[in-house]
Amino acid sequence: MTIRFNELETPAWVSWLAQDADGSWWGYEAEPHQSHNGWYENEVGRCIRLLQGDPNIAWQQTLIFVPPRKQASALPESSKS
């Protein structure tokens, strides 16, 4: 399964992506901690399950930092000065 992270819709607060051994992909607000078969939030941020992939024996190498995304303007183009 190929995942195109640049096409994955995530909440703006997601700063980290990681896959558990069972193939579940998660988004985290703060850098997650590693457990014996996956990742978990570190009690200072939110997390969200994003999708189910194939099980991955190399799941420990899947932690990815997501650079901050530009915030969309609240004003329509015609209202900008």
C-alpha positions in Angstrom: 0.0 0.0 0.0 1.4 3.4 -1.0 0.4 6.4 1.1 0.8 9.9 -0.3 1.1 12.0 2.8 0.9 15.2 0.9 -2.6 14.2 -0.3 -3.7 12.9 3.1 -6.3 15.2 4.8 -5.3 15.7 8.4 -6.4 18.3 11.0 -4.2 21.3 11.1 -2.9 20.4 14.6 -1.3 17.1 13.3 2.5 17.5 13.6 3.6 13.8 13.6 2.5 10.7 11.6 3.3 7.2 12.7 2.2 3.6 11.9 1.6 0.9 14.4 2.7 -2.7 13.9 -0.9 -3.7 12.9 -0.8 -1.1 10.0 -2.9 1.6 11.7 -1.7 5.1 10.7 -2.1 7.9 13.4 -1.7 11.6 13.5 -0.3 13.2 16.7 -0.2 16.8 17.9 3.0 16.2 20.0 5.8 13.7 19.3 4.5 10.3 20.4 6.2 7.7 22.5 7.1 4.2 21.3 5.5 1.1 22.9 6.1 -2.6 22.2 3.9 -2.6 19.1 3.0 1.0 18.3 3.0 4.6 19.3 1.0 6.5 21.9 0.3 10.1 22.7 2.4 11.6 25.4 -0.5 13.2 27.4 0.2 16.7 26.2 -1.5 16.5 22.8 -4.2 15.0 20.7 -4.1 12.0 18.4 -6.4 10.7 15.6 -6.5 7.4 13.7 -6.1 8.3 10.0 -6.3 5.0 8.1 -5.6 1.3 8.1 -2.6 0.1 6.1 -0.9 -3.3 5.9 0.9 -4.7 9.0 4.4 -3.4 9.1 7.3 -5.2 10.8 9.4 -2.1 10.4 6.8 0.2 12.1 9.5 1.7 14.4 10.9 3.6 11.4 7.6 5.2 10.4 7.6 8.3 12.7 7.4 11.4 10.5 7.5 15.0 11.4 4.9 17.1 9.5 6.1 20.6 8.8 3.6 23.4 9.8 1.1 24.1 7.1 0.2 27.6 6.0 -3.1 28.8 7.4 -5.7 29.7 4.9 -6.9 33.3 4.9 -10.3 33.8 6.5 -11.0 36.6 3.9 -12.1 35.8 0.4 -9.7 36.9 -2.3 -11.9 39.9 -3.4 -11.7 41.3 0.2 -7.9 41.4 0.5 -6.2 44.8 0.1 
